[in-house]
């Protein structure tokens, strides 16, 4: 079901956004690669751009600028996990050994958010929806299809997300050293130990996957638009995927998924 019509269950990845030094260049790049429509937003939202696909919100892009005495955020994609109560979740994060990097705050009437880090250093957002539930379209070309936690310590990370957000994990059948992250028994993401192919100083992180109709052609689009391929297209259990960066250095994955049996 590509269009999202119901609220996301707590613990489910519900939104992704990018902080980029050159916001307009980022909007142009992702429009070229995925066909998104987006423009810099009004001043009262800090210029935040809600990018759309088929007129549905699909991802956010904002300017990476210093705020509140803090340095500018890194040029990365942030995965947001849905929460029924952002304040209670932030408390649970701290209790489970995580760190609240940005305290819970209201985002106008859209919702309440916080930025947190798990005990292995992976950063994610917490989103309590009010008027804005999150991505309005997923699991179709150009939209988010998967969120993956790459971590230095899967055991510690798995225990943290279960305690703080109710996300359970179990080894994924047919995929060595890979874990399915589930909410109410439904897979919502994956977790794996840090790959030896990653640079040694790469921190634990959440990696968003976007669905595409042709992985090889998309990688060519990425490189033609100034991005780069970190992992060239390859076949794996879920489909044909690649890991790429945009021209400003933000990393993401693209995948042409294998057809799934409809349950």
C-alpha positions in Angstrom: 0.0 0.0 0.0 2.1 2.9 -1.2 0.0 5.7 0.1 -0.1 6.1 3.9 -3.6 6.7 5.2 -3.3 5.8 8.9 -0.9 7.1 11.6 2.4 5.3 11.9 2.6 2.9 14.8 5.1 4.1 17.5 8.6 3.0 16.7 8.0 3.0 13.0 10.2 5.1 10.8 7.8 7.8 9.6 9.9 10.6 8.0 13.4 11.4 6.8 15.0 14.8 6.3 18.3 16.2 5.1 20.3 19.1 6.4 22.4 20.5 3.5 24.8 23.5 3.4 23.2 24.5 0.0 19.5 23.8 0.4 18.5 24.8 -3.1 21.2 22.6 -4.7 20.0 19.7 -2.6 16.4 20.2 -3.7 17.6 20.4 -7.3 19.6 17.2 -7.0 16.8 15.1 -5.5 14.3 16.5 -7.9 16.6 15.4 -10.8 17.2 11.9 -9.3 13.8 11.0 -7.8 11.4 13.5 -9.5 10.5 15.3 -6.3 8.9 18.7 -6.3 10.1 21.0 -3.6 10.9 24.6 -2.8 12.4 26.5 0.1 9.7 27.1 2.7 8.6 30.3 4.5 10.8 32.1 7.0 8.6 31.0 10.0 9.5 27.4 9.3 13.2 28.2 8.9 12.9 27.7 5.1 12.2 24.0 5.6 11.3 22.4 2.3 8.7 19.6 2.3 9.4 17.7 -0.9 6.5 15.9 -2.6 6.0 13.0 -4.9 2.7 12.6 -6.6 1.6 15.5 -4.4 2.3 13.6 -1.3 5.0 14.6 1.3 8.0 12.3 0.8 11.0 13.9 2.6 12.3 17.2 4.0 15.3 19.2 3.1 16.6 22.1 5.2 19.6 24.4 5.3 22.4 23.2 7.6 22.8 26.4 9.6 23.9 26.9 13.3 21.0 27.2 15.6 20.8 28.2 19.3 24.5 28.5 19.7 25.0 25.0 18.3 27.2 24.2 15.3 25.6 23.6 12.0 24.2 20.0 11.7 26.2 17.5 9.6 25.2 16.9 6.0 23.2 13.7 6.7 19.8 12.1 6.3 18.0 11.8 9.6 15.4 9.0 10.2 12.5 9.9 12.4 10.7 7.3 14.5 7.1 7.7 15.4 6.1 8.2 19.0 2.8 8.5 20.8 4.4 10.8 23.4 7.7 12.6 22.6 8.4 13.6 26.1 7.9 10.1 27.5 10.0 8.7 24.7 12.8 11.1 25.4 12.8 10.1 29.0 12.8 6.4 28.0 15.8 7.2 25.7 17.8 8.5 28.6 16.8 5.7 30.9 17.8 3.1 28.3 21.3 4.6 28.0 20.8 7.0 25.0 21.3 10.7 24.8 18.9 13.5 24.0 20.8 15.8 21.7 17.9 18.2 21.0 15.2 18.4 23.6 11.5 17.9 22.8 10.1 20.9 21.0 6.9 21.9 19.2 7.0 22.3 15.5 4.1 24.7 15.1 1.0 22.6 15.0 2.6 19.8 13.0 3.9 17.8 15.9 6.6 17.5 18.6 10.1 16.3 17.9 13.4 15.5 19.5 16.8 14.4 18.2 18.4 11.5 20.1 21.4 9.2 19.9 21.5 5.5 20.8 24.3 4.2 23.0 26.4 3.3 20.0 26.2 6.8 18.6 23.6 6.5 15.9 21.4 9.6 15.7 17.7 9.6 14.9 14.7 11.8 15.4 11.6 11.2 17.5 8.3 12.5 15.9 5.0 12.8 17.8 2.5 13.7 15.1 -0.2 16.3 15.5 -1.3 17.7 12.2 1.5 16.0 10.2 1.8 12.2 10.4 4.9 11.9 8.3 5.6 10.5 4.8 2.4 10.4 2.8 3.8 7.9 0.3 6.3 5.0 0.8 7.4 1.8 -0.9 7.1 3.1 -4.4 9.7 4.5 -6.8 11.1 7.8 -5.6 9.9 7.2 -2.0 11.3 5.8 1.2 11.2 2.0 1.4 13.5 1.0 4.2 15.6 2.3 7.1 18.7 0.5 8.2 20.7 0.9 11.4 24.4 0.3 10.9 25.9 0.0 14.3 29.1 -0.9 16.1 27.2 -3.0 18.6 24.0 -4.6 17.4 23.3 -6.2 20.8 23.5 -2.9 22.7 21.5 -1.1 20.0 18.8 -3.7 19.8 18.3 -3.7 23.5 18.1 0.1 23.5 15.5 0.4 20.8 13.4 -2.3 22.4 13.5 -0.6 25.8 13.1 3.0 24.5 10.7 2.6 21.5 9.3 -0.9 21.7 11.1 -1.9 18.5 11.9 -5.6 18.6 14.7 -7.3 16.6 15.4 -10.9 15.4 17.9 -12.4 12.9 16.5 -12.1 9.4 16.1 -15.4 7.7 18.5 -15.8 4.7 20.6 -12.8 5.6 23.7 -13.5 7.6 24.4 -11.0 10.5 21.3 -9.0 9.6 18.4 -8.3 11.9 14.8 -7.4 11.2 13.5 -4.5 13.3 9.8 -5.1 13.9 6.8 -3.2 15.5 3.9 -5.3 16.5 5.4 -8.2 14.5 5.7 -6.1 11.3 9.2 -5.5 9.8 9.8 -1.7 9.7 13.6 -1.7 9.2 16.9 -3.5 9.5 20.0 -3.6 11.6 23.5 -4.9 10.9 27.0 -4.5 12.3 29.2 -1.9 10.6 30.5 -3.1 7.3 34.2 -3.6 6.8 33.8 -1.7 3.5 32.9 1.5 5.4 35.7 3.9 6.3 37.2 3.1 9.7 35.9 6.4 11.2 32.3 6.0 10.1 30.0 6.3 13.1 27.0 4.2 13.8 24.1 5.6 11.7 20.7 5.2 10.2 20.7 4.8 6.4 17.5 5.5 4.4 16.7 3.4 1.3 14.7 4.9 -1.6 12.9 2.7 -4.0 13.7 3.0 -7.7 12.6 1.2 -10.9 16.2 0.8 -12.2 19.1 0.8 -9.7 21.9 1.1 -12.4 20.1 3.9 -14.2 19.6 5.8 -10.9 23.3 5.5 -10.0 24.1 7.0 -13.4 21.7 9.9 -12.6 23.3 10.4 -9.3 26.8 10.6 -10.7 25.7 12.7 -13.6 24.2 15.2 -11.1 27.5 15.4 -9.2 27.0 12.6 -6.6 29.1 9.4 -6.3 28.6 5.7 -5.8 30.1 4.3 -2.6 28.8 0.8 -3.4 28.1 0.1 -7.1 24.8 -1.7 -7.9 24.7 -5.3 -6.7 22.1 -8.0 -6.2 21.1 -9.1 -2.7 18.2 -10.8 -0.9 15.8 -8.0 -1.2 16.6 -6.7 -4.7 19.3 -4.8 -6.6 20.8 -1.9 -4.5 23.5 0.6 -4.4 24.9 3.0 -1.8 25.5 6.6 -3.0 26.2 10.1 -1.8 24.8 13.3 -3.1 27.1 16.2 -4.2 27.2 17.6 -0.7 28.2 14.3 0.9 24.9 12.9 2.3 24.8 9.1 2.0 21.7 7.1 1.1 20.8 3.8 -0.6 18.7 3.0 -3.6 17.0 -0.3 -4.3 14.9 -1.9 -7.0 13.0 -4.3 -4.7 12.2 -7.9 -5.6 8.4 -8.4 -5.9 6.9 -9.3 -2.6 4.1 -11.8 -2.1 1.1 -9.9 -0.9 -0.3 -11.1 2.4 
